[in-house]
């Protein structure tokens, strides 16, 4: 008989697998039913939303999670209240800036700008609730939230597009996405209702705690924006260098390869990095070494397994699409895959540096990688054309991996 713990683990892994599959199935549906230009437009919008999430919350969770894991849980409700006040202030200041910037840049049509605002709010709330559930050691609840946020709505959306050809458009996907995110937020709030209804002492908002968090997370935010910006600006640059149709191909292959990173974030990093942080806080080098080795084993095994599956499975997938232009640029996929593998491996020393509070070292490594990407992209563009951006991205991620690994060793924190 299965124990409750084993059943929970099976359910957890199964839902994460379904969420990963749903992203892949959505990608196939977009590639099959939409034009290359539409695929490119959706990919740029989705990437921009993902990037805006970091700016909207200023990556404040990097501070609040460390603080919450270091205090008694009776203090969590007050800390959550402070965090909620901070996010309200962020929404009030950042959302108008997003709207004006997108309208001014003319990157999207007016209707897509409105969808951008709606989705970035829902996605940020769902994301923060998911992180909180992980910190509360509720992995199954976090997985269910993730499935609502990025899984189940995809299947409903595809069913609609198959049944009603007239609805094979970006708006259908965005409506389904918003519904899924809204359900995820509702589920997340229900899951933490115990914290929400806890008796919090009537006291003023701890602005000093919030301000200290802003000062601490700002270097990490800049570091995150710099490196995550690569997976947004590469799309804009690909469209500029290679054209809108080549952008659609790039979006397709990047989405396939990035599914590996998405799975790692959900199934490995979100559960392993709190252990590394706790081990670092314990000041016991043997505990830290054990946590880092566990993170390394899980990351390497997962990256190798998923990379092999992607490399073997991409050809049959292209055969299903019956769109020759994707097969013509298959080399692009393997360059993108190589970049994702290097980025994934770089997250091991990244989390070690984060755990030992070497935030400025993370910032330096990320900024140097951005500089490498920009130089490589413009240097390669005249010679490689459609491959210039994926090759430059791979070089940048390789630089980041090497620099963070070297920094870990210099601080005496290598495994």
N, C-alpha and C positions, 0 to 999 in steps of 0.2 A: 504494500500500500504506500501511496505517496504521502509524505508529511505535508503539513500546511506550508512550511517554508519552501519545500521543493515545488509544490504546486504554484506558489507565488512566483518563484523564479522562472518556471516554465511559462507562466502567463506573461511575466515581464519581458522575457526574451521574444516570445511570440508576437506580442504587440509591437515591440521595437522592430521586429522583422517585417511586420505588415506595414508599419509606417515607412520603412525604407522602400519596400516594394511599391507602395502607393506613389512615392515621388518618382520612381522609375516609370510606372505605368502612366502617370500624368505626362511625363516627358515624351513618351511614345505617342500618346494621343495628340499632344501639341504638334509634334513633328509630322504626324500623319494627316491631321485635319486642318492645319493652319499653314499659311505661307511662311517662307523663311523670314520675311520681313516681320510678320506677326510674332513668330517665335523669338526673334531678336528683341522686339519691343517688350514682350512679356518678360524676357530674361533680364533686360536692363531695369525694368520696373521692380521686379522681385529683388534683384541685387541691391538696388538703391534703398528699398525698404529695409532690407537686412542691415545695411550700413547705417541708416538713420536711427536704428534701434540703439546703437551705441551712443550716438550723440544725444538722443532724447533723454536717456537715463544717466548720461555722463559716466557709464560703467560703474555706477555707485555700488553695485553688488560686490565688486572686488574688495571694497572696504567693509561693507556691512556683513558679508558672509564670514570674513575672518573675525570680526568683532563678535558675531552671534555664536560662532563655534568656540569662543574663548570665555563665555560667561554662562551662568546658570539660566535655564530656560524660563524661569520666572520673570526674567528681565526682557524676554523677547517681545511681548506685546507692546511695551513702551518703545522699544527700538523700531518695531514695525510701524508704529504711529509716526515716529519721527521720519522714517523713510517714506511713508505715504505722503506726508506734508511736503517733503523735498520733491517727490515726483510730480505733485500737483503744480508746484512752482516751475518745474522743468517744462511741463505741458504748456503752461500759460506763456512761457517765454519762447520756447523752441518751435511750437507748431506754427505760429504766425510767420516765423522766419523761414521754415520749410516751404510754406505755401507761397510766400513772396519769391523765394529763390527759384522754385520750380516754374512759377509763372513767368518770371523774368528770363530764365534760361531757355524757355520754350522747348524743354526736353520732352515733355509729354503734352497731350491735349488737355483741355480744361477738365474733361470728365475723368481722365486718369489721375489728374492732380487731386481731385476730391477723393477718389478711391485710395490714393496714396495716404492721405491724412487719416481716413477711417481705418485702414489696415495697419498703419504704423502704431496707432493707439492700441488696438486690440492685440496686436502681436507683442507689443512691449509688456502689456499687462499679463498676457499668457506666459511670456518668457520669465518674468520676475516671479510669478507664482510657481512655475516649474522649478526654478532655482531654490525657492524657499522650501518646497516639498523635498528636494534632495537634501538640503541642510537639516531638515527635520527627520531624516532617515525614513522617508516614505517613498521608496523607489517605484513601487507598483503604481501608486497614485500619480507620480510624476510621469510614468510611462503612459498611463491612461490619458492624462492631460495632453501629452505629446501626440498620441494617436488622434485625439479629437482635433488638435491644432493642425496637424499635418498629414493625417491619414484618411480617416473615414470620409471626409468631405470630397476627397479626390475621386473615390469610386462613384459617389453620387453624381459628381460633375461629369465624369466620363459617360455614365449611363444616359444622362440627359443629352450630351452631344451625339451619342450614337443614335438615340431615339428621335432627336429633332435636329436635323442638319442645319436648320436656320439659326440654331443657337451655338454653332461652332465658332465662337468668337471670344475675345479676351474678357468681355464683360461677364460672360457666364462663369468663367473661371474665378473672377474676382468676387462675384456674389457668393459662390460656394466657399471660397477661401474665408470671406468675412463671417459666414455662418459657422464654419468650423472653429475659427478663432474665438467667436462669441461663446460657443458651447464650452470651449476649453477654459475661458475665463470664469464662467459660471461654475464649472466643476472644480476649478482651483479654489475659488472662494468658499465653496461648500466643504472642501477638504481641510481648510485651515480655520473653519468656523470656531473651533475651540480657542484659538489665539485671538480671533476677532471679538469674541464675547467675554474674554477674560477681564477681570477687574483691573484696570490700569489706574494707578494712583493719579488723582487730579493734580497735575503739575504742568508747568509750562513746557512748550516744545523745546527740546534740547538743541538749540541752534548751535551751540559750541560743538556738540558731537557731530552735527551735520557739516559744519564748516571744516572741522578737522578731517572728516571723510572726503570732502571735496578736495582739500589740499593733498591728501594721501592718494586719492584715486586719479588725480589729474595726470601725473606721469604715466600711469597705466592706461588711461584713456587715450592719451596721445600715442602711446605705443600701439594700442589696439587699432585706433583709427588709421595709423600709418600702414600696418600690415594688412588689416582687413580691407583697407582702401584699394589694395592691389587687386582684390577680387571684384571690385566695382569699376575702377578706372580702366582695368584691362578690357572690359567690355566696350567702354566708350572709345578707347584707343583702337580696338579691333575694328569697330565700325568706321573709324576715321581712316585707318591705314588700309584696310582690305575691302571695305564696302559693306552695305547692309545685308546682302545675301550671305557673305562670308561670316558676318556677325551671327546670323541665325545658325549656321553650322557650328560656330564656336560655342554659342550658348548651349546647343544640344550636347556636344561632347563635354563641355565644362560641367554641365548638370549631372551627366553620368558619372564622371570622375569625382565630383564633389559629394556624391552620395556616400562615398567612402568616408570623407571627413565628417559628414552629418551623422553617420552611424557611430564613428569614434566618439564624437562629442556626446552623443546620447548614451551609448552603451559602455564606454570606457572612461573617458575623461571626467564626466559629471559625477561618477562614483569613486574614481580613484584619487582625484586631486584633493578632496577634503581629507583623505587619509594622509597624503603627503604634507598638507598644511598642519594637521594635528601632530604628526611626527616631528615636524620642524619646531613646533611650539613646545614640545616636550623636552627639547634640548638634548635628547638622546640620539647620538649619531647612528647607533645600530638600528633604532626604530626608523629613522629617516632612510637609511640605506635599504632596509627591507621594503619600505613603502615605494621607494624609487624603483627597486628591482621588480616589484609586482606591477607597477605602472609600465615599465619597459617591456616586460614579457607580454602583457595584455595588448599593448600597442603594436609591437612587432608582429605578433601572431595575427592580429586582426588585419593589419595593413597587408601582410603577405597574402592571406587568404582572400581578402576582397579584391586585391589587385589581380590575382590569378583568375578569379571569377570574371572580373571585368574584361581582362584581356582575351579570355577564351570566348566569352559570351557576346562581345560587341559585334562580331561578324554576323551571327544568326539574327541579332536584333536589326541590323541594317537590312538584311534580306527581308524582314517582315515589313519594313517601311515602304519598300518599292520606290525609294527616292534616291536615284543614282548620285546626286550631288553630295550626299553625306559620305558615301563610300569613296568618292573621289578624293576626299580630304581626310582619309583614315589616319594618316600620319599625324595630323593635328591632335587626334585623341591620345596617342601614346606620349606625346610631349606634355599634354595637360595632365595625364595620369602620373607621369614622372614628377611633375611639380607638386601634385597633391600628396604623393608619397613622401617627398622631402619635407613638405609643410607639416604633415602628420607626425613625422619623426621629430621635427623641431619642437613639437609641443611637449616632449618629455623634458628636455632641459628648461623649457619655458616655465613649466609648472614648478620645477625645482627652484628656479630663481624667484618665482612668485612666492613660494612657501618660505624662503629665507629672507624675503622682503628686499630683494635686490631689484626694485622697480626701475631705477634709472638705468641699470644694465640692460633690462628688457627694452626700454625705450631706445637706447643707443643701438642695440642690435637690429631692432625693427626699422629705425630710420636709415641705417646703413643699407638695409635690404631694399628699401624704397628707392634710394639713390642708385643702387645697382640696377634695379628694374628700369628706371627712367633712362639711364645711359644706354643700357643694353637694347631697350625697345627702339630708341631712335637710331642707334647704330646699326641694328639689324633690319629695320624696316625697308631700306632700299634694296636689300639683297634677298630677304626671305619672304617678303610680302605677307601672305596669309599665315605663315609660321612664325613671323617675327615676335608677336606678342606671347604665344605659348612658350617659345624658347626663352625669351627674356624673363618670363615668370618663373620658369624652372631654375634658371641661373640665380634669380633673386632668392628663391626659397632655399636653394642649396647654400647660398651665402648665409642666410639666417640660421640654418641648422648648424653650420660649422661655427659661427660666431657665438651662439648660445651655448653650445657644447664646450667651447673653449672658456667661456665665462664661468660656467659651472665648475670646471676644473681649477680655474684660477682662484675661485672662492672656496675650494676644498669641498665642494658639494657633489662631485661626480660620483656616479654609482660604483 
